[in-house]
């Protein structure tokens, strides 16, 4: 009598051929990626939140990230994220400069690489359409500079760039041309890149790692792309590596240009690139203000007569000139009050009256210039110059009204001592004793 246990017999182990096939399928598997090709700006603290429950090394490094970088853009991890991130950051740097002449110069420079592409064996018909997409986006960028402040997406250069790099066809053409251009650059400079390839020549390396679509960019490719695209444009590239190496912050790799005009910043996580920004990279441009008329500054409240009278008040400094004194300390602008004739007119000439009439029609600006503050303490004017009484035998101050035998005089100048003391001028002439005066 036989009994059954109810268990099926064990399956035989897979053969070597089956294991190799399964490994091949595993290597070729690509998870379906979703999301925009280039995302909107996000605060860098989102990366810190994303790694909040990750490895302690990643937690520490991502916590330090928002202290240096304010925001980032996520790029779709489809194997082209590194190429796409550099290309998009390149266009953004041109926009930040805001110089359309610079953009047109870049079009001319990139077109001049045709001889390098020909020397590397790339036919013009192969890359013509791909290059034209890049040139066309550069022309659109130049046409939108400087960016208007009208809120219209059709004229917003940043919106134009974001829409172009989220278009599958446009961004694929731009990336393909950059791959071909980078490959030609490496192939025509074998001595510069061959030492970095251990057991592979530059031609096979370019065919394996540079030219194939959806193959992520490597360090040699980044270096070559910087040499052909960024450094001649005076753009520097910074890549922050976020990996498991020891340290409180990520490691920084820089590809510096001489006298850089702009800095491009990327964040590298194993197998993936995103775009990083500092605060100064994302500041909104200052809106262009309307020109202000040269006469639109307190012109409507200008009083020529008052200004002319006030100008006489500035003559108080005449007190300090030796030999000159205002009569009894009377200022020039107060002659009319004292009954004396003033040497300075307190009424503007006819020309100033006409200017006053013509200037008064201008409107007062929305933000008037504040009047100069009156000092809390105004020092009194210096006293009139006095003659020493010991040497001339005069009183401490000269009389305001001259004696009867002296002709009346007007003006701010005091009477002369020669007019009041006839005996001063009498007597023998002075004798000069020096040889100089005798001659």
C-alpha positions in Angstrom: 0.0 0.0 0.0 1.5 3.3 -1.1 0.8 6.7 0.6 1.2 10.1 -1.0 2.4 13.1 0.9 0.6 15.7 -1.2 3.9 17.6 -2.2 4.9 18.1 -5.8 8.4 16.9 -6.8 11.1 19.6 -6.6 11.9 21.4 -9.8 15.4 20.9 -11.2 17.8 23.9 -10.7 18.2 26.2 -13.7 21.0 25.6 -16.1 23.9 27.9 -16.7 22.2 29.1 -19.9 19.0 30.0 -18.1 20.9 31.9 -15.4 22.8 33.9 -18.0 19.6 34.8 -19.8 17.9 35.9 -16.5 20.9 38.1 -15.7 20.8 39.6 -19.1 17.1 40.5 -18.6 17.9 42.0 -15.2 20.7 44.2 -16.6 18.5 45.5 -19.5 15.6 46.2 -17.3 14.7 49.9 -17.0 12.0 51.0 -14.6 9.4 53.3 -16.1 10.2 56.8 -15.1 7.6 59.5 -14.8 7.4 63.2 -14.1 8.6 66.2 -16.1 11.9 66.1 -18.0 12.9 69.3 -16.2 10.8 70.2 -13.1 9.9 73.4 -11.5 12.0 75.1 -8.8 11.6 73.4 -5.4 13.2 74.3 -2.1 16.3 72.3 -1.4 14.8 71.4 2.0 12.7 68.8 0.1 15.8 66.8 -0.4 16.5 66.8 3.3 13.0 65.5 3.9 13.4 62.8 1.2 16.5 61.4 3.1 15.1 61.9 6.6 14.9 58.1 7.1 17.9 57.1 5.0 21.5 56.2 5.9 22.9 58.5 8.7 25.6 59.7 6.3 23.0 60.9 3.8 20.9 62.5 6.6 23.9 64.6 7.8 24.9 65.7 4.3 21.3 66.6 3.2 20.8 68.6 6.4 23.7 70.8 5.4 22.4 71.3 1.8 19.8 74.1 2.4 22.5 76.2 4.2 24.3 76.8 0.8 21.6 76.1 -1.8 18.2 77.6 -1.7 16.4 75.5 -4.4 16.8 72.8 -7.1 15.2 71.4 -10.2 14.6 67.7 -10.6 15.5 66.1 -13.9 14.0 62.9 -15.1 16.3 60.0 -14.5 16.1 58.4 -17.9 19.8 58.1 -18.7 20.0 61.6 -20.2 19.6 63.6 -16.9 23.2 64.7 -16.8 23.2 65.9 -20.4 19.8 67.6 -19.9 20.8 69.3 -16.6 24.0 70.8 -18.1 22.2 71.9 -21.3 19.3 73.6 -19.3 21.7 75.2 -16.9 23.7 76.6 -19.9 20.6 78.3 -21.3 19.6 79.6 -17.8 23.1 81.2 -17.4 22.6 83.0 -20.7 19.3 84.3 -19.5 20.8 85.5 -16.2 23.4 87.5 -18.1 20.5 89.1 -20.1 22.8 90.0 -23.1 21.3 89.0 -26.4 24.6 89.8 -28.1 26.2 87.1 -26.0 23.6 84.6 -27.2 24.2 85.5 -30.8 27.9 85.1 -30.3 27.2 81.6 -28.9 25.3 80.6 -32.1 28.3 81.8 -34.2 30.8 79.9 -32.0 28.8 76.6 -32.0 28.4 76.8 -35.8 32.2 77.2 -36.1 32.7 73.6 -34.8 31.7 72.2 -38.1 35.3 71.6 -39.1 35.9 69.6 -35.9 32.8 67.5 -36.6 34.0 66.9 -40.1 37.5 65.9 -38.9 35.9 63.4 -36.5 34.0 61.8 -39.4 30.5 63.1 -38.7 28.6 64.1 -41.9 26.7 67.3 -41.9 23.5 65.6 -42.9 23.7 63.4 -39.8 23.6 66.2 -37.2 22.1 69.1 -39.2 18.5 68.8 -37.9 19.7 68.2 -34.3 21.9 71.3 -34.4 19.2 73.4 -35.8 17.0 72.8 -32.8 19.7 74.1 -30.6 20.3 77.2 -32.7 16.5 77.8 -32.9 16.2 77.8 -29.1 19.1 80.1 -28.8 17.5 82.5 -31.2 14.3 82.4 -29.3 16.2 83.1 -26.1 17.9 86.1 -27.7 14.6 87.5 -29.0 13.2 87.4 -25.4 16.0 89.3 -23.8 15.8 91.4 -21.8 12.8 89.6 -20.3 9.7 91.9 -20.2 7.8 92.2 -16.9 4.4 91.7 -18.4 3.6 88.2 -17.0 2.9 86.9 -20.5 4.1 83.2 -20.8 4.6 83.8 -24.5 7.3 86.3 -23.8 8.7 84.8 -20.6 12.1 83.4 -21.6 12.2 81.1 -18.6 8.8 79.6 -19.5 10.0 79.2 -23.1 13.1 77.3 -21.9 11.1 75.1 -19.6 8.5 74.2 -22.3 11.3 73.4 -24.8 13.1 71.1 -22.5 9.9 69.3 -21.6 9.2 68.7 -25.3 10.5 65.2 -26.1 11.5 66.0 -29.6 13.3 69.3 -28.9 15.2 68.2 -25.9 16.2 64.9 -27.5 17.6 66.8 -30.5 19.6 69.1 -28.3 21.0 66.3 -26.3 21.9 64.3 -29.4 23.8 67.2 -30.9 25.7 67.8 -27.7 26.6 64.1 -27.6 27.9 64.3 -31.2 29.8 67.5 -30.5 31.4 66.1 -27.3 32.4 62.9 -29.1 34.0 64.9 -31.9 35.9 67.0 -29.4 37.3 64.0 -27.7 38.3 62.2 -31.0 40.2 65.2 -32.2 42.1 65.6 -28.9 43.2 62.1 -28.3 46.3 63.1 -26.3 44.1 65.0 -23.8 41.7 62.2 -22.9 43.5 58.9 -23.7 45.5 59.0 -20.4 42.2 58.8 -18.5 41.1 55.6 -20.3 42.9 52.6 -18.9 42.2 49.8 -21.4 40.2 51.5 -24.0 40.9 53.9 -26.8 39.0 57.1 -27.2 37.1 56.0 -30.3 35.6 52.9 -28.7 34.9 54.9 -25.5 32.9 57.5 -27.5 31.0 54.8 -29.3 30.1 53.1 -26.0 29.7 55.9 -23.4 29.2 59.3 -25.3 27.2 58.8 -28.4 24.5 56.2 -27.4 21.2 57.8 -26.3 20.1 57.2 -22.7 23.6 56.5 -21.6 24.4 58.6 -18.5 27.2 61.0 -18.7 30.5 60.0 -17.0 33.3 62.1 -15.6 35.3 62.2 -18.9 32.1 63.2 -20.7 31.5 66.0 -18.2 35.0 67.2 -18.6 34.8 67.2 -22.4 31.4 68.9 -22.5 32.7 71.6 -20.3 35.7 72.1 -22.6 33.7 72.5 -25.7 30.5 74.1 -24.4 30.9 75.9 -21.1 34.5 77.1 -20.7 34.7 79.0 -24.0 31.4 80.8 -22.9 33.2 81.7 -19.6 30.8 79.4 -17.6 32.1 77.4 -14.6 30.5 74.1 -13.5 30.2 72.9 -9.9 29.0 69.3 -9.1 28.1 68.4 -5.5 28.5 64.7 -5.0 26.0 63.2 -2.5 27.4 59.8 -1.7 28.5 57.6 1.2 32.0 59.0 1.5 32.9 60.3 5.0 32.1 63.9 5.8 29.4 66.3 6.9 28.9 67.7 3.5 29.0 66.5 -0.1 32.3 66.6 -2.1 32.6 69.4 -4.6 34.1 69.0 -8.0 34.6 72.1 -10.0 35.3 72.7 -13.7 36.5 76.3 -13.7 36.6 78.8 -16.5 39.0 81.7 -16.7 37.2 84.8 -15.4 33.8 83.1 -15.3 30.6 85.1 -16.1 28.3 82.6 -14.5 28.3 79.4 -12.4 26.3 76.3 -13.2 25.6 74.0 -10.2 24.6 70.3 -10.3 23.7 67.8 -7.6 24.9 64.2 -8.3 23.4 61.3 -6.5 24.6 57.8 -7.6 23.4 57.5 -11.2 21.4 60.8 -11.3 21.9 64.5 -11.8 19.7 67.5 -10.7 20.2 71.2 -10.9 21.1 73.3 -7.8 20.7 77.0 -7.2 22.0 79.5 -4.8 20.0 82.5 -3.7 21.7 84.8 -6.2 20.9 82.4 -9.1 17.2 82.7 -8.7 16.7 86.3 -7.8 14.0 88.0 -9.8 15.2 90.6 -12.2 14.6 94.2 -11.2 11.7 95.6 -13.3 12.7 98.3 -15.6 11.4 101.6 -14.3 10.1 104.4 -16.5 12.5 107.2 -17.1 12.1 110.3 -14.9 12.2 113.7 -16.4 15.1 115.9 -15.5 12.7 118.7 -14.5 10.2 116.5 -12.6 11.8 117.1 -9.1 10.1 119.7 -7.0 9.9 122.1 -9.9 6.3 122.9 -9.4 7.1 124.3 -5.9 10.1 126.2 -6.9 10.0 130.0 -5.9 12.7 131.9 -7.8 12.2 135.1 -5.7 12.5 133.3 -2.5 15.6 131.4 -3.7 17.1 134.7 -4.8 16.5 136.3 -1.5 17.9 133.3 0.4 21.0 133.6 -1.7 21.6 137.0 -0.1 21.5 135.4 3.3 24.6 133.4 2.3 26.6 136.7 2.3 26.9 136.6 6.1 30.4 135.3 5.4 31.4 138.9 4.5 31.8 139.4 8.3 34.9 137.3 8.2 36.7 139.4 5.5 39.2 141.8 7.1 38.3 145.4 6.7 34.6 144.8 5.7 31.7 145.0 8.1 28.0 145.2 7.7 26.5 148.4 9.2 25.6 147.7 12.8 25.4 144.0 12.0 22.6 144.5 9.5 22.4 141.7 7.0 22.1 142.4 3.3 18.6 140.9 3.2 17.4 143.2 6.0 18.3 146.5 4.3 14.7 147.0 3.2 13.6 146.8 6.8 16.2 149.2 8.2 15.5 151.9 5.6 19.0 151.6 4.0 19.6 151.0 0.4 20.8 147.5 -0.2 23.5 146.7 -2.7 21.7 143.4 -3.4 18.3 143.3 -5.0 15.8 141.2 -3.2 13.7 140.8 -6.4 14.5 138.4 -9.1 15.4 139.8 -12.5 12.8 139.6 -15.3 14.5 136.4 -16.7 14.1 134.6 -13.4 10.5 135.7 -13.3 9.9 134.2 -16.7 11.6 131.0 -15.6 9.4 130.9 -12.5 6.3 131.2 -14.6 7.4 128.5 -17.0 8.7 126.1 -14.5 5.7 126.2 -12.3 3.6 124.2 -14.8 5.5 121.0 -14.2 3.8 118.5 -11.8 5.3 117.6 -8.5 6.6 114.0 -8.5 4.7 111.2 -6.7 7.6 111.0 -4.2 8.8 114.5 -3.5 12.3 115.1 -2.4 12.2 116.0 1.3 13.3 119.6 2.2 16.6 120.0 3.9 16.1 119.9 7.7 16.6 123.2 9.5 19.4 122.7 12.1 18.2 122.8 15.7 20.9 125.4 16.5 22.1 128.1 14.2 25.2 129.9 15.4 24.9 133.7 15.5 26.9 135.7 12.9 30.2 137.1 14.0 30.2 140.7 15.3 31.3 143.6 13.0 34.9 144.2 12.7 36.0 146.9 15.2 39.0 149.2 15.1 41.4 149.1 18.1 40.6 152.2 20.3 44.1 152.5 21.8 46.0 153.2 18.6 43.5 155.5 16.8 41.7 157.1 19.8 38.3 156.0 18.5 35.4 154.6 20.4 34.8 150.9 20.4 32.3 151.1 17.5 31.9 153.6 14.7 28.6 155.6 14.7 25.9 154.5 12.4 25.2 158.0 11.2 28.1 160.0 9.9 28.7 163.6 11.0 27.3 166.6 9.1 30.6 167.5 7.4 30.9 164.1 5.8 28.9 163.3 2.7 26.1 160.8 3.2 27.0 157.4 1.9 25.1 154.2 1.4 26.0 150.6 1.2 27.3 147.9 3.5 30.8 149.3 3.9 31.6 151.3 7.1 33.0 154.9 6.9 36.7 155.3 6.7 38.8 156.7 9.6 40.3 159.2 7.2 36.9 160.9 6.8 36.3 161.2 10.6 39.7 162.3 11.8 41.2 165.0 9.6 44.4 165.2 11.7 45.2 161.6 10.9 46.4 162.5 7.4 48.3 165.7 8.6 51.9 165.9 9.4 55.1 165.1 7.6 55.1 162.1 5.2 56.4 158.9 6.6 60.1 158.3 6.3 61.2 154.9 4.9 64.6 153.8 6.1 65.2 150.7 4.2 67.5 150.7 1.2 64.9 149.0 -0.9 62.4 151.8 -0.5 65.1 154.5 -1.0 65.9 153.1 -4.4 
